[in-house]
């Protein structure tokens, strides 16, 4: 089973800094990442990055059964 890392894991900081370059397969993940890109365009503060991590954590945790491959791609 794909495991979403804890929010304290350094993988999340790397995700927040580089999610625009991530290539995924699932359409739902692609759409979600595109939405995050739009948000990040308007606010690049540390608080905004934490918000993106919170939102992504919730998305991946809620959908981890269906997004195993993308979670593996993103977090290793």
MMTF fields as JSON, N, C-alpha, C and O atoms, coordinates in Angstrom:
{
  "mmtfVersion": "1.0.0",
  "mmtfProducer": "UNKNOWN",
  "numBonds": 303,
  "numAtoms": 304,
  "numGroups": 76,
  "numChains": 1,
  "numModels": 1,
  "chainsPerModel": [1],
  "groupsPerChain": [76],
  "chainIdList": ["A"],
  "bondAtomList": [4, 2, 8, 6, 12, 10, 16, 14, 20, 18, 24, 22, 28, 26, 32, 30, 36, 34, 40, 38, 44, 42, 48, 46, 52, 50, 56, 54, 60, 58, 64, 62, 68, 66, 72, 70, 76, 74, 80, 78, 84, 82, 88, 86, 92, 90, 96, 94, 100, 98, 104, 102, 108, 106, 112, 110, 116, 114, 120, 118, 124, 122, 128, 126, 132, 130, 136, 134, 140, 138, 144, 142, 148, 146, 152, 150, 156, 154, 160, 158, 164, 162, 168, 166, 172, 170, 176, 174, 180, 178, 184, 182, 188, 186, 192, 190, 196, 194, 200, 198, 204, 202, 208, 206, 212, 210, 216, 214, 220, 218, 224, 222, 228, 226, 232, 230, 236, 234, 240, 238, 244, 242, 248, 246, 252, 250, 256, 254, 260, 258, 264, 262, 268, 266, 272, 270, 276, 274, 280, 278, 284, 282, 288, 286, 292, 290, 296, 294, 300, 298],
  "bondOrderList": [1, 1, 1, 1, 1, 1, 1, 1, 1, 1, 1, 1, 1, 1, 1, 1, 1, 1, 1, 1, 1, 1, 1, 1, 1, 1, 1, 1, 1, 1, 1, 1, 1, 1, 1, 1, 1, 1, 1, 1, 1, 1, 1, 1, 1, 1, 1, 1, 1, 1, 1, 1, 1, 1, 1, 1, 1, 1, 1, 1, 1, 1, 1, 1, 1, 1, 1, 1, 1, 1, 1, 1, 1, 1, 1],
  "groupList": [{"groupName": "UNK", "atomNameList": ["N", "CA", "C", "O"], "elementList": ["N", "C", "C", "O"], "formalChargeList": [0, 0, 0, 0], "bondAtomList": [1, 0, 2, 1, 3, 2], "bondOrderList": [1, 1, 2], "singleLetterCode": "X", "chemCompType": "L-PEPTIDE LINKING"}],
  "groupTypeList": [0, 0, 0, 0, 0, 0, 0, 0, 0, 0, 0, 0, 0, 0, 0, 0, 0, 0, 0, 0, 0, 0, 0, 0, 0, 0, 0, 0, 0, 0, 0, 0, 0, 0, 0, 0, 0, 0, 0, 0, 0, 0, 0, 0, 0, 0, 0, 0, 0, 0, 0, 0, 0, 0, 0, 0, 0, 0, 0, 0, 0, 0, 0, 0, 0, 0, 0, 0, 0, 0, 0, 0, 0, 0, 0, 0],
  "groupIdList": [1, 2, 3, 4, 5, 6, 7, 8, 9, 10, 11, 12, 13, 14, 15, 16, 17, 18, 19, 20, 21, 22, 23, 24, 25, 26, 27, 28, 29, 30, 31, 32, 33, 34, 35, 36, 37, 38, 39, 40, 41, 42, 43, 44, 45, 46, 47, 48, 49, 50, 51, 52, 53, 54, 55, 56, 57, 58, 59, 60, 61, 62, 63, 64, 65, 66, 67, 68, 69, 70, 71, 72, 73, 74, 75, 76],
  "secStructList": [7, 7, 7, 7, 7, 7, 6, 6, 1, 2, 2, 2, 2, 2, 2, 2, 2, 2, 4, 4, 4, 7, 7, 7, 7, 7, 2, 2, 2, 2, 2, 2, 2, 2, 2, 2, 2, 2, 2, 2, 2, 2, 7, 7, 1, 2, 2, 2, 2, 2, 2, 2, 2, 2, 2, 2, 2, 2, 2, 2, 2, 2, 6, 6, 6, 6, 7, 2, 2, 2, 2, 2, 2, 2, 2, 7],
  "xCoordList": [0.843, 0.0, 0.885, 1.85, 0.556, 1.302, 1.071, -0.047, 2.136, 2.02, 2.34, 3.362, 1.465, 1.687, 2.583, 2.258, 3.709, 4.599, 3.948, 3.058, 4.405, 3.928, 4.282, 5.266, 3.48, 3.726, 5.084, 5.616, 5.65, 6.965, 8.115, 9.266, 7.812, 8.832, 9.413, 8.655, 10.734, 11.368, 10.914, 11.103, 10.326, 9.817, 8.755, 8.61, 8.01, 6.977, 7.581, 7.046, 8.681, 9.353, 9.855, 9.74, 10.41, 10.848, 9.65, 9.728, 8.55, 7.335, 6.873, 6.576, 6.811, 6.318, 7.231, 6.774, 8.5, 9.448, 9.546, 10.069, 9.052, 9.299, 8.086, 8.241, 6.9, 5.747, 5.394, 4.705, 5.851, 5.539, 6.276, 5.869, 7.357, 8.138, 7.775, 8.334, 6.855, 6.493, 5.626, 4.654, 6.001, 5.231, 4.476, 5.081, 3.154, 2.313, 1.419, 1.337, 0.754, -0.065, -1.556, -2.288, -2.02, -3.45, -4.006, -3.425, -5.117, -5.728, -6.1, -5.933, -6.599, -6.982, -5.766, -5.864, -4.631, -3.409, -2.941, -2.528, -2.997, -2.599, -3.452, -2.929, -4.753, -5.652, -5.371, -5.371, -5.134, -4.842, -3.55, -3.507, -2.498, -1.223, -1.347, -0.715, -2.144, -2.369, -3.054, -2.736, -3.975, -4.658, -3.666, -3.711, -2.769, -1.742, -0.809, -0.387, -0.487, 0.384, -0.226, 0.469, -1.525, -2.208, -2.136, -1.837, -2.407, -2.329, -0.925, -0.754, 0.084, 1.472, 1.907, 2.789, 1.306, 1.634, 1.294, 2.0, 0.222, -0.251, 0.362, 0.391, 0.848, 1.415, 2.536, 2.292, 3.761, 4.916, 5.525, 6.687, 4.754, 5.241, 5.37, 4.835, 6.088, 6.225, 4.868, 4.591, 4.037, 2.693, 1.889, 1.164, 2.014, 1.306, 1.83, 1.053, 3.162, 3.734, 3.203, 2.894, 3.096, 2.534, 1.088, 0.652, 0.344, -1.039, -1.133, -2.021, -0.21, -0.186, 0.138, -0.439, 1.067, 1.402, 0.195, -0.104, -0.496, -1.694, -2.735, -3.321, -2.952, -3.953, -3.533, -4.357, -2.255, -1.768, -1.807, -2.175, -1.43, -1.472, -2.895, -3.101, -3.852, -5.25, -5.683, -6.324, -5.336, -5.702, -5.108, -5.819, -3.799, -3.148, -3.571, -3.683, -3.805, -4.262, -5.659, -5.932, -6.525, -7.906, -7.971, -8.837, -7.054, -7.107, -5.953, -5.681, -5.276, -4.068, -4.297, -3.408, -5.432, -5.697, -5.738, -5.278, -6.286, -6.413, -5.191, -5.021, -4.338, -3.209, -1.857, -0.867, -1.818, -0.6, 0.607, 1.679, 0.43, 1.536, 2.057, 3.268, 1.154, 1.57, 2.228, 3.196, 1.712, 2.319, 3.731, 4.647, 3.913, 5.242, 6.169, 7.331, 5.66, 6.457, 6.89, 8.041, 5.98, 6.24, 7.144, 8.087, 6.867, 7.552, 8.592, 9.347, 8.616, 9.624, 9.392, 10.205],
  "yCoordList": [-1.189, 0.0, 1.247, 1.337, 2.169, 3.432, 4.19, 4.275, 4.726, 5.46, 6.928, 7.274, 7.764, 9.204, 9.555, 9.21, 10.238, 10.566, 11.55, 12.315, 11.513, 12.466, 13.88, 14.083, 14.851, 16.243, 16.75, 17.688, 16.154, 16.575, 16.011, 16.413, 15.092, 14.476, 15.52, 16.289, 15.561, 16.52, 16.376, 17.293, 15.249, 15.057, 16.092, 16.48, 16.539, 17.545, 18.897, 19.603, 19.259, 20.517, 20.456, 21.43, 19.313, 19.144, 19.198, 19.8, 18.578, 18.62, 20.057, 20.456, 20.835, 22.214, 23.098, 24.078, 22.762, 23.567, 23.137, 23.878, 21.957, 21.41, 20.729, 19.997, 20.947, 20.193, 20.548, 19.779, 21.696, 22.085, 21.22, 21.158, 20.551, 19.719, 18.237, 17.423, 17.886, 16.481, 15.982, 16.627, 14.83, 14.178, 12.997, 12.074, 13.038, 11.984, 11.408, 11.959, 10.305, 9.613, 9.819, 9.903, 9.901, 9.965, 11.358, 12.363, 11.408, 12.689, 13.508, 14.728, 12.849, 13.577, 14.261, 15.398, 13.578, 14.167, 15.318, 16.356, 15.151, 16.225, 17.475, 18.586, 17.283, 18.42, 19.078, 20.304, 18.263, 18.794, 19.607, 20.715, 19.066, 19.78, 21.073, 22.073, 21.062, 22.298, 23.352, 24.537, 22.94, 23.878, 24.461, 25.652, 23.61, 24.103, 25.089, 26.077, 24.826, 25.731, 27.118, 28.12, 27.175, 28.466, 29.186, 30.379, 28.476, 29.087, 29.597, 30.7, 28.787, 29.157, 30.364, 31.113, 30.554, 31.702, 33.008, 34.004, 33.003, 34.217, 34.455, 35.589, 33.402, 33.56, 32.549, 31.343, 33.042, 32.163, 32.254, 31.897, 32.723, 32.858, 31.486, 30.49, 31.459, 30.213, 29.743, 28.544, 30.685, 30.321, 29.664, 28.698, 30.179, 29.591, 28.197, 27.3, 27.999, 26.665, 25.678, 24.533, 26.116, 25.227, 24.889, 23.757, 25.863, 25.617, 24.618, 23.766, 24.723, 23.775, 22.365, 21.381, 22.289, 20.984, 20.4, 19.215, 21.214, 20.737, 20.221, 19.156, 20.993, 20.618, 19.343, 18.458, 19.253, 18.067, 16.836, 15.747, 17.014, 15.899, 15.349, 14.136, 16.227, 15.801, 15.079, 14.031, 15.636, 15.041, 13.641, 12.692, 13.518, 12.221, 11.202, 10.014, 11.649, 10.729, 10.208, 9.014, 11.098, 10.726, 9.781, 8.909, 9.961, 9.202, 8.219, 7.775, 7.877, 7.083, 5.707, 5.184, 5.131, 3.813, 3.887, 2.969, 4.975, 5.131, 5.753, 5.65, 6.397, 7.137, 6.55, 7.274, 5.257, 4.605, 4.913, 5.256, 4.788, 5.011, 6.425, 6.643, 7.392, 8.798, 9.131, 9.889, 8.575, 8.817, 8.251, 8.878, 7.072, 6.472, 7.338, 7.538, 7.845, 8.713, 9.985, 10.407, 10.579, 11.859, 11.703, 12.474, 10.726, 10.632, 9.513, 9.432, 8.657, 7.601, 6.443, 5.519],
  "zCoordList": [0.0, 0.0, 0.0, 0.759, -0.828, -0.871, 0.425, 0.933, 0.931, 2.188, 1.958, 1.366, 2.428, 2.368, 3.557, 4.693, 3.312, 4.428, 5.403, 5.033, 6.639, 7.648, 7.198, 6.487, 7.616, 7.202, 7.647, 7.053, 8.675, 9.17, 8.326, 8.502, 7.419, 6.577, 5.615, 5.024, 5.445, 4.523, 3.069, 2.269, 2.725, 1.358, 1.02, -0.139, 2.027, 1.776, 1.41, 0.554, 2.045, 1.699, 0.262, -0.482, -0.125, -1.519, -2.46, -3.53, -2.07, -2.883, -3.093, -4.219, -2.018, -2.09, -2.935, -3.524, -2.996, -3.761, -5.222, -6.054, -5.532, -6.864, -7.493, -8.471, -6.968, -7.488, -8.923, -9.593, -9.41, -10.79, -11.808, -12.969, -11.391, -12.306, -12.226, -12.961, -11.352, -11.141, -12.3, -12.693, -12.83, -13.894, -13.29, -12.745, -13.393, -12.846, -13.937, -15.035, -13.635, -14.625, -14.442, -15.429, -13.22, -12.944, -13.237, -12.828, -13.936, -14.296, -13.064, -13.056, -12.031, -10.814, -10.189, -9.727, -10.172, -9.62, -10.493, -9.976, -11.81, -12.722, -12.486, -12.413, -12.369, -12.148, -10.794, -10.682, -9.78, -8.453, -8.474, -7.938, -9.088, -9.148, -9.946, -9.606, -10.992, -11.754, -10.895, -10.997, -10.064, -9.164, -8.158, -7.849, -7.651, -6.734, -7.433, -6.832, -8.698, -9.462, -9.545, -9.378, -9.803, -9.893, -8.55, -8.501, -7.472, -6.142, -5.85, -5.331, -6.186, -5.906, -6.726, -6.306, -7.874, -8.71, -8.008, -8.163, -7.244, -6.593, -5.217, -4.74, -4.582, -3.235, -3.039, -2.989, -2.928, -2.779, -1.382, -1.184, -0.429, 0.945, 1.607, 1.12, 2.723, 3.478, 4.012, 4.05, 4.42, 4.904, 3.784, 4.021, 2.584, 1.446, 1.15, 0.824, 1.262, 1.042, 2.073, 1.739, 3.32, 4.356, 4.031, 4.237, 3.525, 3.13, 1.99, 1.974, 1.031, -0.077, 0.42, -0.042, 1.363, 1.938, 2.661, 2.511, 3.437, 4.143, 3.157, 3.349, 2.103, 1.1, 0.363, 0.13, -0.001, -0.707, 0.196, -0.244, 1.453, 2.399, 2.498, 2.46, 2.624, 2.713, 1.437, 1.504, 0.279, -1.007, -1.154, -1.484, -0.906, -1.094, -0.045, -0.348, 1.175, 2.219, 1.891, 2.018, 1.477, 1.158, -0.048, -0.112, -0.996, -2.248, -2.422, -3.537, -1.335, -1.481, -2.102, -2.774, -1.897, -2.478, -4.01, -4.689, -4.55, -5.999, -6.653, -7.868, -5.867, -6.426, -6.02, -5.924, -5.786, -5.318, -6.204, -5.704, -7.509, -8.43, -8.373, -8.345, -8.354, -8.308, -6.972, -6.929, -5.895, -4.568, -4.555, -4.022, -5.137, -5.219, -6.065, -5.712, -7.172, -8.046, -7.323, -7.432, -6.6, -5.94, -4.722, -4.546, -3.893, -2.604, -2.508, -1.539, -3.525, -3.543, -2.668, -2.637]
}
